[in-house]
Amino acid sequence: MPLSIPLPAGAKIIINGAVIENSGSANISLTVHNKANILRDKDVLTQPEANTPAKEIYHAIQNAYLFDANRGEWETIGDALMDRFVIAWPVSAPIVAHLRELIADDKLYNALRASRRLIALEAGESTEPPAHPGESYIEPKPPRIDRHKEIGRIKGKIAELERRISAIDEN
């Protein structure tokens, strides 16, 4: 079944690693007739934007999805990042397990979407998906935490774990 994608003037989309831009002044519609890895520009996270552990995981899954030639390398990076994330955020274990399941089942786009739950968790937001795609889920927000302090704390934990691993490897 073909996929029709509206592309507003000036918008970009990535299809199988190729960046396609509507350089015209009018909105257009693209139709894709076969299986392709597609990502809209609003869903793309650049390397500089991947500035937290959860966003680094999203970035790794995104690159595994978009660049099939380097997929294994990006999956390995993502796996290591997920290991570290679960240690720093034990509450994320079910989400990470779900991500790993999706990746193993070759459902990288679904894994990419599901990894947004880690970004929400890291930001102190709800990780529950909406009950229905068109319905928003509203949950009372927990008390705000200082994100910079929390990120610093997590990075410190990760650095400490890396030191311990290095010490074990040296023995």
C-alpha positions as CSV (number, residue, x, y, z in Angstrom):
1,M,0.0,0.0,0.0
2,P,1.6,3.3,-1.0
3,L,2.4,6.0,1.6
4,S,1.5,9.5,0.7
5,I,3.5,12.2,2.5
6,P,2.6,15.9,2.5
7,L,5.7,18.0,2.2
8,P,5.2,21.7,2.9
9,A,7.3,24.3,1.0
10,G,10.9,24.3,2.4
11,A,10.4,21.1,4.5
12,K,12.8,18.2,4.4
13,I,12.4,14.5,4.6
14,I,14.9,11.7,4.8
15,I,14.2,8.6,2.7
16,N,16.7,5.7,2.9
17,G,19.4,8.1,4.0
18,A,18.8,10.7,1.2
19,V,17.7,14.2,2.3
20,I,14.9,15.4,0.1
21,E,13.8,19.0,0.3
22,N,10.7,20.7,-1.2
23,S,12.6,23.7,-2.6
24,G,9.5,25.1,-4.3
25,S,7.1,27.6,-2.9
26,A,4.1,25.3,-2.9
27,N,3.2,22.4,-0.8
28,I,3.6,19.0,-2.5
29,S,2.7,15.4,-1.8
30,L,5.2,12.5,-2.2
31,T,4.0,9.0,-2.7
32,V,6.3,6.1,-1.8
33,H,5.2,2.8,-3.4
34,N,7.7,0.4,-1.7
35,K,9.3,-0.2,1.7
36,A,11.5,2.7,2.6
37,N,13.1,4.1,5.8
38,I,11.5,7.6,6.1
39,L,11.9,10.3,8.7
40,R,10.5,13.8,8.7
41,D,12.8,16.7,9.5
42,K,10.9,17.4,12.7
43,D,11.8,13.9,14.0
44,V,15.5,14.1,13.1
45,L,17.9,14.7,16.0
46,T,21.4,16.0,15.0
47,Q,24.6,15.0,16.8
48,P,24.8,18.4,18.6
49,E,21.1,18.1,19.7
50,A,21.9,14.6,21.2
51,N,23.1,16.3,24.4
52,T,21.6,14.0,27.0
53,P,22.0,10.2,27.5
54,A,18.4,9.5,26.4
55,K,18.8,11.7,23.3
56,E,22.1,9.9,22.5
57,I,20.1,6.6,22.5
58,Y,17.5,8.2,20.2
59,H,20.3,9.4,17.9
60,A,21.9,5.9,17.7
61,I,18.5,4.2,16.9
62,Q,17.8,6.9,14.4
63,N,21.1,6.4,12.6
64,A,20.6,2.6,12.6
65,Y,17.2,3.1,11.0
66,L,18.4,5.6,8.4
67,F,21.8,4.2,7.4
68,D,21.5,0.5,6.8
69,A,25.2,0.1,5.8
70,N,26.2,1.1,9.3
71,R,23.2,-0.4,11.1
72,G,25.2,-2.9,13.2
73,E,27.6,-0.3,14.4
74,W,24.8,2.1,15.5
75,E,23.0,-0.8,17.2
76,T,26.1,-1.6,19.1
77,I,26.5,2.0,20.2
78,G,22.8,2.2,21.1
79,D,23.0,-1.1,23.1
80,A,26.0,0.3,25.2
81,L,24.2,3.6,25.8
82,M,21.1,1.7,26.9
83,D,23.1,-0.4,29.3
84,R,24.5,2.8,30.9
85,F,21.1,4.4,31.0
86,V,19.5,1.5,32.9
87,I,22.2,1.6,35.5
88,A,21.7,5.4,35.9
89,W,17.9,5.2,35.7
90,P,16.8,1.8,36.9
91,V,13.1,2.7,36.4
92,S,13.8,2.8,32.7
93,A,14.5,-1.0,32.5
94,P,11.1,-1.9,31.1
95,I,11.3,0.8,28.4
96,V,14.8,-0.3,27.4
97,A,13.7,-4.0,27.3
98,H,10.9,-3.0,25.0
99,L,13.4,-1.0,22.8
100,R,15.7,-4.0,22.6
101,E,12.8,-6.2,21.6
102,L,11.7,-3.9,18.8
103,I,15.3,-3.7,17.5
104,A,15.7,-7.4,17.6
105,D,12.4,-7.8,15.7
106,D,13.7,-5.3,13.0
107,K,11.2,-2.7,14.0
108,L,13.6,0.2,14.1
109,Y,11.0,3.0,13.4
110,N,8.9,1.7,16.3
111,A,12.0,1.6,18.5
112,L,12.8,5.2,17.5
113,R,9.3,6.3,18.5
114,A,9.4,4.3,21.7
115,S,12.8,5.8,22.7
116,R,11.0,9.1,23.1
117,R,9.8,7.7,26.4
118,L,13.4,7.7,27.7
119,I,13.7,11.4,26.7
120,A,10.4,12.1,28.6
121,L,11.6,10.1,31.6
122,E,14.9,12.0,31.7
123,A,13.0,15.3,31.5
124,G,10.7,14.3,34.3
125,E,7.7,14.1,32.1
126,S,5.1,11.3,31.7
127,T,6.3,8.2,29.9
128,E,2.9,6.8,29.4
129,P,1.7,6.7,25.8
130,P,-1.7,8.1,25.0
131,A,-4.6,5.8,25.4
132,H,-5.5,6.4,21.7
133,P,-3.2,8.0,19.1
134,G,-5.5,11.1,18.8
135,E,-5.9,11.4,22.6
136,S,-3.5,13.1,24.9
137,Y,-2.6,11.6,28.2
138,I,-2.5,14.1,31.1
139,E,-0.8,13.1,34.3
140,P,0.0,15.3,37.2
141,K,3.6,16.4,36.8
142,P,6.0,15.4,39.5
143,P,7.9,18.1,41.3
144,R,10.4,19.8,38.9
145,I,14.0,18.8,39.4
146,D,17.0,20.8,38.3
147,R,17.7,19.0,35.0
148,H,21.3,20.3,34.8
149,K,22.1,18.9,38.3
150,E,20.3,15.7,37.5
151,I,22.2,15.3,34.2
152,G,25.4,16.1,35.9
153,R,24.6,13.5,38.6
154,I,23.9,10.9,35.9
155,K,27.0,11.7,33.9
156,G,29.0,11.4,37.2
157,K,27.5,7.9,37.8
158,I,28.3,6.9,34.2
159,A,31.9,8.1,34.6
160,E,32.3,6.2,37.9
161,L,30.9,3.0,36.3
162,E,33.3,3.4,33.3
163,R,36.2,3.8,35.8
164,R,35.1,0.6,37.6
165,I,34.8,-1.3,34.3
166,S,38.3,0.0,33.2
167,A,39.7,-1.2,36.5
168,I,38.1,-4.7,36.0
169,D,39.4,-4.8,32.4
170,E,43.0,-4.0,33.6
171,N,42.9,-6.9,36.1
